[in-house]
Amino acid sequence: MPERHRDPYDSVLDLIGWTPMLRLSSVVDGARTPVYVKLEFMGPGGSIKDRIGIAMIEAAEREGTLKAGGTVVEATGGNTGLALAMAASLKGYRCICTMPDKMSSEKVKLLRAFGAEVVITPTAVPPDHPDHYLQKARAITAATPGAVMADQFYNEANPQIHYETTGREIWEQSGGRVTHFVASAGTGGTITGVGRYLKEKNPAVRIVGIDPEGSITAPFFNTGEVGESTPYKVEGIGNDKIPGTLDLDVVDDYRVLPDQAAFAMARRMTREEGLFAGGSAGLMVHGAIELAKQIDDPNAFVVSLVCDWGERYLSKVYDDEWMRENGFLERSRHTTARDLIDKKISDAPELITVEPGTSIRIALSTITAHDIGQLPVVSDGSCVGSVTETSLMSQVLVDTALLDRPVDSVMAPPFPVIADHVDSEEVRTLLTRGNAACLVSANGQLVGIVTRYDVVRALTA
């Protein structure tokens, strides 16, 4: 048993820090340079921000700005707010967090679960706009008696705790062999604090920043000019302003990667490494692996981070529909009639039919029981006609005596039949020619039915 966990703890806050380090094996795609990640999601709050949450609160207590019964306010991408909410709840403080509306619903729910009050702000506003999440937090602090803004973007307790803990842990866990540290900057606290510590230990250690495309941090590092940010989807990293807690003097190189690279790598890490990673980890690890391949030195030692747990991104990074809507997953280039059947969401059997002699009463009951709109009339394995809920209802309302008559007395022409391997475009064409549905056959037998609703749903999925 590791010495750190041999004895019980007095507080959940004592569990912060000394997260494990793991060597990646599969996603490195054969790179000879080893790549390691520090598993920050294994802290009590599930993210690297656990470290700065308690550090900023205790700094405010020492300074005398945060007193008993006070309020902690913060502009957050979610994880810092959670760390503050956790620490505040244990210390008896109120916590209010402002968040951009691009953040996942899971993060909002987590904050509220820990008792934080959450104010959602628009993402696409400039940093000096009153609705920007940072400006909103400042306004709330000014209007709330006894409130202190944690101000992670300008609070020196942020990089300092990473200098004191994260940097030291990486040095010790690597046995002093670390040669490269790869991280992204949101507040800049991690890359600054870790970078300072590692360079004090060994000035030859390279600190490499990874920025999402659209952020201004890497362009500022490379050109010295503060440009305009453009929207990007990865959460918790990158900037539309240069934070006061970011010391670019400790950074040796800054690279840019697109959202697509971040999300693809996060998914690979989950499926190939068993690490349920968020998008920020995907971005950093993708950058770390690219760097490892360029170094091509088995004696080098590259370290990056898995900042938080992927469960916070189930509605985004791990949701195929969200990924497709945002252009991160390609839509299927070839969908067959069989695929349309398989994609249907229904508890009903794939094909429900009635015989010509079945009464209209029973046909309507079948339609209602299975919540379907179309019903093929089948005899000896062949479709001889069709009825729909709309047509049957209309006729019965005019003449209720029809309920006990057979469906072949009112049925319409049969639905067209297509083979299960036929392209879905042909199905769509048939349904635009007045057909309410198409029957699908395989090996000479009817196996399913495809309606207009099924095709439209597949197109928009």
C-alpha positions as CSV (number, residue, x, y, z in Angstrom):
1,M,0.0,0.0,0.0
2,P,1.4,3.5,-0.9
3,E,2.6,5.3,2.2
4,R,0.3,8.3,1.5
5,H,-2.9,6.3,1.9
6,R,-1.8,4.0,4.8
7,D,-3.7,6.0,7.5
8,P,-7.2,7.5,7.5
9,Y,-7.7,11.2,6.8
10,D,-9.5,13.8,8.8
11,S,-11.0,15.8,5.9
12,V,-11.7,15.3,2.2
13,L,-9.4,18.4,1.6
14,D,-6.5,16.3,2.9
15,L,-6.9,14.1,-0.2
16,I,-5.9,16.8,-2.6
17,G,-2.7,16.3,-4.4
18,W,-0.2,13.4,-5.0
19,T,-2.3,12.1,-7.9
20,P,-0.8,9.1,-9.7
21,M,1.2,9.2,-12.9
22,L,0.7,6.7,-15.7
23,R,2.6,5.9,-18.9
24,L,0.4,5.8,-22.0
25,S,0.7,2.7,-24.2
26,S,-1.8,2.5,-27.0
27,V,-2.6,6.1,-28.1
28,V,1.1,6.9,-28.6
29,D,1.0,5.0,-31.9
30,G,4.4,3.5,-31.6
31,A,6.3,6.7,-30.5
32,R,9.6,5.7,-29.0
33,T,9.6,8.6,-26.5
34,P,7.6,7.7,-23.4
35,V,4.6,9.9,-22.6
36,Y,3.2,10.0,-19.1
37,V,0.1,11.7,-17.8
38,K,-0.7,12.8,-14.3
39,L,-4.2,11.7,-13.4
40,E,-5.7,14.8,-11.8
41,F,-9.2,13.5,-12.0
42,M,-8.4,11.2,-9.1
43,G,-8.6,14.0,-6.6
44,P,-11.7,14.4,-4.4
45,G,-13.3,17.0,-6.7
46,G,-12.3,15.2,-9.8
47,S,-10.1,17.8,-11.4
48,I,-6.8,19.6,-11.2
49,K,-8.7,22.6,-9.9
50,D,-9.0,21.0,-6.5
51,R,-5.5,22.3,-5.8
52,I,-6.3,25.9,-6.4
53,G,-9.8,26.0,-4.9
54,I,-8.6,25.4,-1.3
55,A,-5.4,27.4,-1.9
56,M,-7.3,30.6,-2.9
57,I,-9.8,30.3,-0.1
58,E,-7.0,29.8,2.5
59,A,-5.0,32.7,1.0
60,A,-8.1,35.0,1.4
61,E,-8.5,33.8,5.0
62,R,-4.8,34.6,5.8
63,E,-5.2,38.0,4.2
64,G,-8.3,38.7,6.3
65,T,-10.5,39.4,3.2
66,L,-12.7,36.3,3.7
67,K,-14.3,36.0,7.1
68,A,-16.8,33.7,8.7
69,G,-20.1,33.7,6.9
70,G,-18.6,35.3,3.9
71,T,-19.2,34.5,0.2
72,V,-16.8,33.2,-2.4
73,V,-17.5,34.4,-6.0
74,E,-15.7,33.1,-9.1
75,A,-15.8,33.2,-12.9
76,T,-15.2,29.5,-13.9
77,G,-15.3,27.0,-16.6
78,G,-16.8,24.7,-14.0
79,N,-14.0,22.8,-12.4
80,T,-12.6,25.7,-10.3
81,G,-16.1,26.5,-9.2
82,L,-16.6,22.9,-8.1
83,A,-13.3,23.0,-6.2
84,L,-14.3,26.2,-4.5
85,A,-17.8,25.0,-3.8
86,M,-16.4,21.8,-2.2
87,A,-14.0,23.8,0.0
88,A,-16.5,26.5,0.8
89,S,-19.1,24.0,1.9
90,L,-16.7,22.4,4.3
91,K,-15.6,25.8,5.7
92,G,-19.1,27.3,5.9
93,Y,-19.0,29.8,3.1
94,R,-21.5,30.7,0.4
95,C,-20.3,30.1,-3.1
96,I,-21.5,31.9,-6.3
97,C,-20.1,30.9,-9.8
98,T,-20.5,32.6,-13.2
99,M,-20.1,30.3,-16.2
100,P,-20.1,30.7,-20.0
101,D,-23.1,29.0,-21.7
102,K,-20.8,26.7,-23.7
103,M,-20.0,24.7,-20.6
104,S,-21.5,21.2,-20.3
105,S,-24.7,20.7,-18.4
106,E,-22.9,18.1,-16.2
107,K,-20.7,20.8,-14.8
108,V,-23.6,23.1,-14.0
109,K,-25.3,20.2,-12.2
110,L,-22.2,19.3,-10.2
111,L,-21.8,22.9,-9.0
112,R,-25.3,23.0,-7.8
113,A,-25.0,19.6,-6.2
114,F,-22.2,21.0,-4.0
115,G,-24.4,24.0,-3.0
116,A,-23.0,26.6,-5.4
117,E,-25.3,29.2,-7.0
118,V,-24.7,29.3,-10.7
119,V,-25.1,32.3,-13.1
120,I,-24.9,31.4,-16.8
121,T,-23.5,34.1,-19.1
122,P,-23.1,34.3,-22.9
123,T,-19.9,33.0,-24.4
124,A,-19.7,35.2,-27.6
125,V,-19.1,38.5,-25.9
126,P,-15.8,40.5,-25.6
127,P,-13.8,40.3,-22.3
128,D,-14.8,43.9,-21.3
129,H,-18.6,43.3,-21.9
130,P,-20.7,43.5,-18.6
131,D,-22.1,40.1,-19.5
132,H,-18.7,38.4,-19.9
133,Y,-18.5,35.8,-17.1
134,L,-15.5,37.5,-15.5
135,Q,-17.1,40.9,-15.5
136,K,-20.4,39.4,-14.2
137,A,-18.5,37.8,-11.3
138,R,-16.8,41.1,-10.4
139,A,-20.2,42.8,-10.4
140,I,-21.7,40.2,-8.1
141,T,-18.7,40.5,-5.7
142,A,-19.1,44.3,-5.5
143,A,-22.9,44.0,-4.8
144,T,-22.6,41.2,-2.2
145,P,-21.6,42.2,1.4
146,G,-18.7,40.1,2.7
147,A,-18.0,38.6,-0.7
148,V,-14.5,37.9,-2.0
149,M,-13.7,37.0,-5.6
150,A,-11.3,34.1,-5.9
151,D,-10.1,35.6,-9.2
152,Q,-8.2,32.6,-10.4
153,F,-6.9,34.5,-13.5
154,Y,-5.1,37.0,-11.3
155,N,-4.6,35.3,-8.0
156,E,-1.0,34.4,-7.3
157,A,-2.1,31.6,-5.0
158,N,-3.0,29.8,-8.2
159,P,0.5,29.3,-9.7
160,Q,2.0,29.1,-6.3
161,I,0.1,26.0,-5.3
162,H,1.2,24.3,-8.5
163,Y,4.8,25.3,-7.8
164,E,4.5,23.9,-4.3
165,T,2.6,20.7,-5.2
166,T,2.1,19.7,-8.8
167,G,5.6,20.7,-9.9
168,R,7.2,18.9,-7.0
169,E,5.1,15.8,-7.5
170,I,6.0,15.5,-11.2
171,W,9.7,15.9,-10.3
172,E,9.6,13.3,-7.6
173,Q,7.4,10.8,-9.5
174,S,9.6,11.0,-12.6
175,G,12.7,10.5,-10.4
176,G,14.0,13.8,-11.7
177,R,14.0,12.4,-15.3
178,V,11.3,14.6,-16.7
179,T,12.6,16.4,-19.9
180,H,9.4,17.9,-21.2
181,F,6.2,19.2,-19.6
182,V,3.2,19.7,-21.9
183,A,0.1,21.6,-20.7
184,S,-2.6,24.1,-21.9
185,A,-3.3,27.4,-20.2
186,G,-6.7,28.6,-19.0
187,T,-5.7,30.7,-16.1
188,G,-2.0,29.7,-16.7
189,G,-1.6,28.7,-13.1
190,T,-0.6,25.1,-13.9
191,I,1.9,25.7,-16.7
192,T,3.4,28.7,-14.7
193,G,3.8,27.0,-11.3
194,V,5.0,23.7,-12.7
195,G,7.3,25.4,-15.2
196,R,8.9,27.5,-12.5
197,Y,9.5,24.5,-10.2
198,L,10.9,22.2,-12.9
199,K,13.2,24.8,-14.4
200,E,14.5,25.5,-10.9
201,K,15.3,21.8,-10.6
202,N,16.7,21.5,-14.1
203,P,16.8,24.5,-16.5
204,A,17.0,22.2,-19.4
205,V,13.4,20.9,-18.9
206,R,11.3,22.2,-21.8
207,I,7.8,23.6,-21.1
208,V,5.5,23.3,-24.0
209,G,2.1,25.0,-24.2
210,I,-0.8,23.7,-26.3
211,D,-3.6,26.1,-27.3
212,P,-7.0,25.4,-28.9
213,E,-7.4,27.0,-32.3
214,G,-9.2,30.3,-31.7
215,S,-7.5,31.2,-28.4
216,I,-5.2,34.2,-28.3
217,T,-2.5,32.7,-26.0
218,A,-0.3,30.9,-28.5
219,P,-0.5,33.8,-31.0
220,F,0.5,36.2,-28.3
221,F,3.4,34.0,-27.3
222,N,4.6,33.7,-30.8
223,T,4.0,37.3,-32.0
224,G,3.7,39.5,-28.9
225,E,0.4,40.8,-30.2
226,V,-2.9,40.5,-28.5
227,G,-5.4,39.4,-31.2
228,E,-9.1,38.7,-31.3
229,S,-10.3,35.3,-30.2
230,T,-12.6,33.2,-32.2
231,P,-15.0,30.6,-30.8
232,Y,-13.8,27.1,-30.0
233,K,-15.5,24.2,-28.3
234,V,-12.9,22.6,-25.9
235,E,-13.6,23.7,-22.4
236,G,-11.5,25.1,-19.6
237,I,-8.4,26.1,-21.6
238,G,-7.4,28.8,-24.0
239,N,-8.3,32.5,-23.6
240,D,-9.8,35.6,-25.1
241,K,-7.5,37.6,-22.8
242,I,-4.0,37.1,-21.3
243,P,-4.4,36.2,-17.6
244,G,-2.2,37.7,-14.9
245,T,-1.4,34.3,-13.6
246,L,0.3,33.2,-16.8
247,D,4.1,33.7,-16.9
248,L,5.1,33.1,-20.5
249,D,8.8,33.5,-19.5
250,V,8.8,29.9,-18.3
251,V,7.3,28.6,-21.6
252,D,9.7,27.5,-24.3
253,D,7.2,26.7,-27.1
254,Y,3.5,27.2,-27.8
255,R,1.6,25.1,-30.3
256,V,-2.0,25.3,-31.7
257,L,-4.4,22.3,-32.2
258,P,-8.0,22.2,-33.4
259,D,-11.0,21.1,-31.4
260,Q,-11.2,18.0,-33.6
261,A,-7.8,16.8,-32.4
262,A,-8.8,17.3,-28.8
263,F,-12.1,15.4,-29.0
264,A,-10.7,12.5,-31.1
265,M,-7.9,11.9,-28.7
266,A,-10.1,12.1,-25.6
267,R,-12.3,9.4,-27.1
268,R,-9.2,7.3,-28.0
269,M,-7.9,7.6,-24.5
270,T,-11.2,6.4,-23.1
271,R,-11.4,3.4,-25.4
272,E,-7.8,2.4,-25.7
273,E,-6.2,3.5,-22.4
274,G,-9.2,3.2,-20.1
275,L,-8.8,6.9,-19.1
276,F,-12.2,8.7,-19.3
277,A,-10.7,12.0,-20.4
278,G,-12.2,15.4,-21.1
279,G,-11.5,17.5,-24.1
280,S,-8.7,19.5,-22.5
281,A,-6.8,16.3,-21.8
282,G,-7.3,15.2,-25.3
283,L,-5.8,18.4,-26.6
284,M,-2.7,18.2,-24.3
285,V,-2.1,14.5,-24.9
286,H,-2.4,14.9,-28.6
287,G,0.2,17.7,-28.4
288,A,2.4,15.6,-26.1
289,I,2.3,12.6,-28.5
290,E,3.2,14.8,-31.5
291,L,6.1,16.2,-29.5
292,A,7.2,12.7,-28.4
293,K,7.3,11.6,-32.1
294,Q,9.4,14.7,-33.0
295,I,11.8,14.1,-30.2
296,D,12.1,10.4,-31.0
297,D,14.3,9.7,-28.0
298,P,13.5,6.7,-25.7
299,N,15.5,8.4,-22.9
300,A,13.3,11.5,-22.9
301,F,10.5,11.8,-20.4
302,V,7.4,13.7,-21.5
303,V,4.7,14.5,-18.9
304,S,1.2,15.9,-19.5
305,L,-2.1,16.0,-17.6
306,V,-5.5,14.4,-17.6
307,C,-7.2,17.4,-15.9
308,D,-10.6,16.1,-15.2
309,W,-13.1,13.2,-15.7
310,G,-14.9,12.5,-18.9
311,E,-18.3,12.1,-17.3
312,R,-18.5,15.9,-17.2
313,Y,-18.7,15.8,-21.0
314,L,-21.2,13.0,-21.7
315,S,-23.5,15.5,-23.4
316,K,-20.8,16.8,-25.6
317,V,-17.5,15.0,-26.3
318,Y,-19.1,11.6,-25.8
319,D,-22.4,12.4,-27.5
320,D,-22.3,11.3,-31.2
321,E,-25.1,13.6,-32.1
322,W,-23.4,16.7,-30.6
323,M,-20.2,15.7,-32.3
324,R,-21.9,15.4,-35.6
325,E,-23.8,18.7,-35.2
326,N,-20.5,20.5,-34.6
327,G,-18.7,18.8,-37.5
328,F,-16.4,16.5,-35.4
329,L,-17.9,13.3,-36.7
330,E,-18.6,12.5,-40.3
331,R,-22.0,11.4,-41.2
332,S,-22.3,7.9,-42.7
333,R,-21.6,8.2,-46.5
334,H,-23.7,5.1,-47.3
335,T,-26.8,4.2,-45.4
336,T,-28.9,1.2,-46.5
337,A,-32.6,0.3,-46.0
338,R,-31.4,-2.2,-43.4
339,D,-29.5,0.6,-41.6
340,L,-32.7,2.7,-41.4
341,I,-34.5,-0.2,-39.8
342,D,-31.7,-0.7,-37.3
343,K,-31.7,3.0,-36.3
344,K,-35.4,3.0,-35.5
345,I,-36.2,3.8,-31.8
346,S,-39.2,1.7,-30.9
347,D,-40.2,-1.2,-28.7
348,A,-42.4,-2.5,-31.5
349,P,-41.3,-5.5,-33.7
350,E,-39.6,-4.5,-36.9
351,L,-42.6,-5.6,-39.0
352,I,-46.2,-5.7,-37.9
353,T,-48.8,-6.8,-40.4
354,V,-52.5,-7.8,-40.7
355,E,-54.2,-10.3,-43.0
356,P,-56.9,-9.2,-45.5
357,G,-59.7,-10.7,-43.4
358,T,-58.6,-8.9,-40.2
359,S,-61.3,-6.6,-38.9
360,I,-60.8,-2.8,-39.0
361,R,-61.4,-2.8,-35.3
362,I,-58.5,-5.2,-34.7
363,A,-56.3,-3.2,-37.2
364,L,-56.9,0.0,-35.3
365,S,-56.2,-1.7,-32.0
366,T,-52.9,-3.0,-33.4
367,I,-51.9,0.5,-34.6
368,T,-52.7,2.0,-31.2
369,A,-51.0,-0.8,-29.2
370,H,-47.7,-0.4,-31.1
371,D,-47.9,3.4,-31.7
372,I,-47.5,3.0,-35.4
373,G,-49.0,4.9,-38.3
374,Q,-48.9,2.4,-41.2
375,L,-49.9,-1.2,-41.4
376,P,-49.2,-3.5,-44.4
377,V,-51.8,-6.0,-45.4
378,V,-50.0,-9.3,-46.1
379,S,-51.2,-12.6,-47.5
380,D,-49.0,-15.6,-48.0
381,G,-45.9,-13.5,-47.4
382,S,-46.7,-10.9,-50.0
383,C,-48.0,-7.4,-49.4
384,V,-51.4,-7.1,-51.0
385,G,-52.5,-3.7,-49.6
386,S,-52.0,-1.2,-46.9
387,V,-53.9,0.9,-44.3
388,T,-52.9,3.9,-42.3
389,E,-54.1,5.2,-39.0
390,T,-55.3,8.4,-40.6
391,S,-57.4,6.7,-43.3
392,L,-59.0,4.2,-41.0
393,M,-59.9,6.8,-38.4
394,S,-61.4,9.1,-41.0
395,Q,-63.6,6.3,-42.5
396,V,-64.7,5.0,-39.1
397,L,-65.7,8.4,-37.9
398,V,-68.1,8.6,-40.9
399,D,-69.4,5.1,-40.6
400,T,-68.8,3.2,-37.3
401,A,-70.2,0.0,-38.9
402,L,-66.9,-0.3,-40.7
403,L,-65.2,-1.4,-37.5
404,D,-66.3,-5.0,-38.0
405,R,-65.6,-5.1,-41.7
406,P,-62.4,-6.7,-43.0
407,V,-59.5,-4.4,-43.9
408,D,-59.4,-5.6,-47.5
409,S,-62.6,-3.7,-48.0
410,V,-61.0,-0.3,-47.4
411,M,-57.3,-1.0,-48.0
412,A,-55.1,1.1,-50.3
413,P,-52.5,-0.2,-52.7
414,P,-49.6,-2.1,-51.2
415,F,-46.4,-0.3,-50.1
416,P,-43.5,-0.7,-52.4
417,V,-40.9,-3.4,-51.5
418,I,-37.1,-2.9,-51.7
419,A,-34.2,-5.1,-50.8
420,D,-32.4,-4.5,-47.5
421,H,-29.1,-3.6,-49.2
422,V,-30.7,-0.8,-51.3
423,D,-29.2,2.7,-50.6
424,S,-31.3,4.9,-48.4
425,E,-31.5,7.6,-51.1
426,E,-33.7,5.2,-53.1
427,V,-36.0,4.8,-50.1
428,R,-36.2,8.6,-49.8
429,T,-37.1,8.9,-53.4
430,L,-39.9,6.4,-53.1
431,L,-41.3,8.2,-50.1
432,T,-41.5,11.5,-51.9
433,R,-43.7,9.9,-54.6
434,G,-46.8,9.6,-52.4
435,N,-45.8,6.4,-50.6
436,A,-46.4,6.5,-46.8
437,A,-43.9,3.7,-46.2
438,C,-41.6,1.2,-47.9
439,L,-41.3,-2.5,-47.0
440,V,-37.9,-4.0,-46.8
441,S,-37.1,-7.6,-47.8
442,A,-34.2,-9.9,-47.3
443,N,-33.8,-13.3,-49.0
444,G,-37.3,-13.1,-50.4
445,Q,-39.0,-12.4,-47.1
446,L,-40.4,-9.2,-45.7
447,V,-38.3,-8.1,-42.7
448,G,-39.2,-4.5,-41.9
449,I,-40.9,-1.2,-42.7
450,V,-39.4,2.3,-43.2
451,T,-41.6,5.4,-42.9
452,R,-41.0,9.0,-43.8
453,Y,-40.4,9.7,-40.1
454,D,-37.6,7.0,-40.0
455,V,-35.8,8.6,-43.0
456,V,-36.0,12.2,-41.6
457,R,-34.8,11.1,-38.2
458,A,-31.8,9.3,-39.8
459,L,-31.0,12.4,-41.8
460,T,-31.0,14.6,-38.7
461,A,-29.2,12.2,-36.4
